[in-house]
C-alpha cells in the first residue's frame, strides 16, 4: 500500500512538473532571444560610437588650423585697435584722385579690423572695391571683398568661386602597380 501511495504521489508530481518544465523551457527560449537582440543592438551601437568618434577626431583635426587663424586674427585686430594705422592710410589716400580696387579693398579690410562691423565707411569701401573690379583680372579682389563683407556682418551672397575653402588634410594616394611587359 505504501508503494501504491508513493507511485500515485510521484505520478501527480510528474503531472504537475511537466507543464512547469514546459513553461520554463519557453521562458528560457524567449529570454535567449531577448539577449541575442540586445547583443546585436549593443554591437550596432558600438559601431556607431566608433564612427562618431572617428568623425569627431576628423573634425578636431580640421578645426585646429581655424583655431590658429582665429588667434592670428585676434592678434592682428589687437594691434590695429588704436586706429593710428587706419588714420595714416586714409591720410595718404586722400591725396589721390581715384583708388585702385586693391586699395579700396585694403582700406575696407583695415577699417573692418580697426572699427568693426558697424562702420558704414567699411561697407562703402568694400563695395567700391567690387564695383571697380572686372571679373577676369580681379577675381581675387572681388572674392576678398565679398568674404570681408560677410565677415563684417553684412548679409551678402558670396559667389561659389569665392567661398572660403577649408583645407582638408591630404589623403594618401593609393599606389598602383604598373604592369610591365
FENUR-V674203 format. One record per residue. RES is the residue in one small letter. SS is DSSP state (2 for helix, 1 for strand, 0 for the rest). PSI is psi in degrees with one decimal (none if undefined). Layout:
BEGIN
res->[RES:RES]
ss->[SS:SS]
psi->[PSI:PSI]
END
This chain:
BEGIN
res->[x:x:x:x:x:x:x:x:x:x:x:x:x:x:x:x:x:x:x:x:x:x:x:x:x:x:x:x:x:x:x:x:x:x:x:x:x:x:x:x:x:x:x:x:x:x:x:x:x:x:x:x:x:x:x:x:x:x:x:x:x:x:x:x:x:x:x:x:x:x:x:x:x:x:x:x:x:x:x:x:x:x:x:x:x:x:x:x:x:x:x:x:x:x:x:x:x:x:x:x:x:x:x:x:x:x:x:x:x:x:x:x:x:x:x:x:x:x:x:x:x:x:x:x:x:x:x:x:x:x:x:x:x:x:x:x:x:x:x:x:x:x:x:x:x:x:x:x:x:x:x:x:x:x:x:x:x:x:x:x:x:x:x:x:x:x:x:x:x:x:x:x:x:x:x:x:x:x:x:x:x]
ss->[0:2:2:2:2:2:2:2:2:2:2:2:2:2:2:2:2:2:2:2:2:2:2:2:2:2:2:2:2:2:2:2:2:2:2:2:2:2:2:2:2:2:2:2:2:2:2:2:2:2:2:2:2:2:2:2:2:2:2:2:2:2:2:2:2:2:2:2:2:2:2:2:2:2:2:2:2:2:2:2:0:0:0:2:2:2:2:2:2:2:2:2:2:0:0:0:0:0:0:0:2:2:2:2:2:2:2:2:2:2:2:2:2:2:2:0:0:0:0:2:2:2:2:2:2:2:2:2:2:2:2:0:0:0:2:2:2:2:2:2:2:2:2:2:2:2:2:2:2:2:2:0:0:0:0:0:0:0:0:2:2:2:0:0:0:0:0:0:0:0:0:0:0:0:0:0:0:0:0:0:0]
psi->[-39.7:-38.4:-42.5:-42.4:-41.5:-42.2:-39.2:-43.4:-42.3:-39.4:-43.1:-41.6:-40.2:-41.7:-37.0:-34.2:-30.5:-57.0:-33.7:-42.3:-40.9:-42.6:-46.3:-39.5:-44.9:-39.0:-42.1:-40.4:-42.8:-41.6:-37.1:-41.5:-41.1:-42.3:-42.3:-42.0:-45.1:-36.5:-43.8:-44.9:-38.8:-41.5:-40.5:-40.9:-38.4:-40.8:-44.0:-39.4:-42.2:-42.2:-42.4:-37.8:-43.5:-40.3:-39.3:-43.9:-41.1:-44.1:-38.5:-37.6:-36.1:-28.3:-29.9:-47.6:-34.3:-36.0:-41.9:-40.8:-38.1:-39.5:-40.0:-42.0:-40.4:-40.5:-41.9:-45.2:-41.1:-36.2:-23.8:-1.6:-29.5:-27.3:0.7:-44.4:-39.8:-44.8:-41.3:-43.9:-41.0:-37.8:-40.3:-41.6:-22.9:-20.8:-21.0:148.5:-47.0:145.2:146.7:161.5:-35.6:-39.2:-39.4:-43.2:-47.8:-42.7:-41.9:-43.1:-39.4:-39.7:-43.8:-44.4:-31.1:-51.2:-17.3:-167.9:-25.7:-3.4:120.7:-32.0:-29.9:-50.5:-42.8:-45.4:-41.1:-37.4:-36.1:-37.1:-38.7:-42.1:-28.4:-3.9:142.8:150.8:-43.6:-50.8:-9.0:24.2:-42.2:-39.7:-43.9:-45.9:-43.4:-40.2:-42.5:-45.9:-35.6:-37.8:-43.4:-43.6:-32.8:3.5:6.8:144.9:100.8:134.4:113.8:133.3:152.1:-36.3:-18.9:-7.4:135.2:135.5:131.7:127.1:113.9:144.6:137.8:129.7:140.4:135.1:141.6:140.8:133.5:140.4:129.4:136.1:118.5:148.2:none]
END
